[in-house]
Amino acid sequence: MRALRFHHAKDLRLEDVPAPGAPGDHDVVLKVIFCGICGTDLHEYVAGPIILPVAPHPSTGARVPIILGHEFSSEVVATGARVTAVKVGDRVAVLPHLMQPGDYYARRNIGQFSAATGLVGLTWHWGGMAEYALVPEQNVVKLPDAVSNEQGAILEPAAVALNAIDNAEVKAGTSVLITGAGPIGALTALAARAAGARHIFVYEPSEGRRKLLAAFDGISVFGGPPEELLDRIREATDSGVGVDAAIECAGHHAALDLCLRAVKCTGIIAQVGLFVAKPQVDLFKLCEKGVRLVGCWGNDITLGPRLVGLIAGGNFPVERIVTGQVALSNAIENGFEELTKPGGSHLKILIDVTA
């Protein structure tokens, strides 16, 4: 089968590799349909291996070269003897955290925090940038007719966004600021709208991304001096106290500082963006305002049914972030290279593995 495998930084190869064999008792074999190119995939392509293991992963045994892709929709083509959740012919999406049985964190449905947890498409033998993949039954989410294959390929980043608004306690009537309008920031804005947030402010310096988000109903997008946004927040919120929650999706200290300035006393900041360098944080201001700073990492794989329900009901139009599709055969040039161009206009490019 054809597969896109990472060897070294800037060394991604479309290769012919053996397809998965017969599944184990609790495994399923999938024929991949669409696979999203994630920011993590781009970081590995440019500067990896970062997460990708050069020595065998302690739980999965996988190591570079590895088939990339952890955001994908597919069709079930084979099931293990003890699989009960899906059958051959079902369409499914994948939530990639490989929870280990008996693990302390996995038992509490937060296995993404365990060092033992692997990831499909990063620390696993199979990934979505290939014609077929083998994954445990626990990692697939059945898609109803009302959810398209394209939407299914966005299920994993949508789960990250849903986890972010849950951590920020965004609900009906609340006000929220989101800094950074990449794929996760854009999905977080859509998730906040689905949760019934009254005011949704997004700060994004990139004009191209601002234009894309301007088409999202119920979301106010800003990119000028932060003071203008802060003034607007004061005007829109009760007694000018600030937003109830801020969700930082840029991974930049200036964005985190903006969140701290914008959030009300006793509000919440959910940190989603990953910092390359240690940020400068005004801890005096954090304490003075009684703000809760919550770290967000990945998502709980049990979010699948809730996500599918939101998407199927039309409340969470995740497909709005898709700005392009490419075939597997030209995914490096027209996908990875395109997404790493400075000032690019794309949010999410899907690889059509069937093309």
VENPEZI-V185868 format. One record per backbone hydrogen bond with DSSP energy under -0.5 kcal/mol. CO is the residue of the C=O (numbers start at 1). NH is the residue of the N-H. If there is no record, write none. Layout:
BEGIN
CO/NH, CO/NH
END
This chain:
BEGIN
1/17, 2/131, 3/5, 3/15, 4/68, 5/13, 6/65, 6/66, 8/7, 8/11, 11/7, 11/8, 13/5, 13/15, 15/3, 15/17, 24/27, 25/82, 26/137, 27/80, 28/135, 29/77, 29/78, 30/32, 30/133, 31/75, 33/353, 33/354, 34/73, 35/351, 36/38, 38/42, 39/43, 40/44, 41/45, 42/46, 43/47, 44/48, 45/10, 48/9, 53/64, 57/61, 62/57, 66/6, 66/68, 68/129, 69/128, 70/72, 71/36, 72/94, 73/33, 73/34, 74/92, 75/31, 76/89, 78/29, 80/83, 87/90, 90/76, 91/143, 92/74, 93/141, 94/96, 96/120, 97/99, 98/118, 100/103, 103/107, 105/108, 105/110, 106/109, 110/113, 111/114, 114/117, 118/98, 119/122, 119/123, 121/69, 126/121, 128/130, 129/4, 131/32, 133/30, 135/28, 136/139, 137/140, 139/95, 141/93, 144/147, 146/148, 148/152, 149/153, 151/154, 152/155, 154/158, 155/159, 156/160, 157/161, 158/162, 159/163, 160/164, 161/165, 162/166, 163/167, 164/168, 165/170, 166/169, 171/174, 174/198, 174/199, 175/244, 175/245, 176/201, 177/247, 178/180, 178/203, 179/249, 182/186, 183/187, 184/188, 185/189, 186/190, 187/191, 188/192, 189/193, 190/194, 191/195, 192/197, 193/196, 196/173, 199/176, 200/220, 201/178, 202/204, 202/222, 203/180, 206/210, 207/211, 208/212, 209/213, 210/214, 211/215, 212/215, 213/216, 215/217, 216/219, 219/221, 220/202, 222/204, 225/228, 225/229, 226/230, 227/231, 228/232, 229/233, 230/234, 231/235, 232/236, 233/237, 237/240, 238/241, 243/264, 244/268, 245/177, 246/248, 246/270, 247/179, 247/249, 248/272, 248/273, 252/256, 253/257, 254/258, 255/259, 256/260, 257/261, 258/262, 259/263, 262/243, 264/267, 267/292, 268/246, 269/271, 269/294, 270/248, 270/272, 271/296, 279/281, 281/283, 282/286, 283/287, 284/288, 285/289, 286/290, 286/291, 287/290, 289/266, 291/293, 292/269, 292/294, 294/271, 300/303, 301/304, 303/307, 304/308, 305/309, 306/310, 307/311, 308/312, 309/313, 310/315, 310/316, 311/314, 316/318, 317/320, 318/321, 319/322, 321/348, 324/350, 326/352, 327/330, 328/331, 330/334, 331/335, 331/336, 332/337, 335/339, 336/340, 338/341, 341/344, 348/323, 348/324, 349/37, 350/326, 350/352, 351/35, 351/353, 352/328, 352/355
END
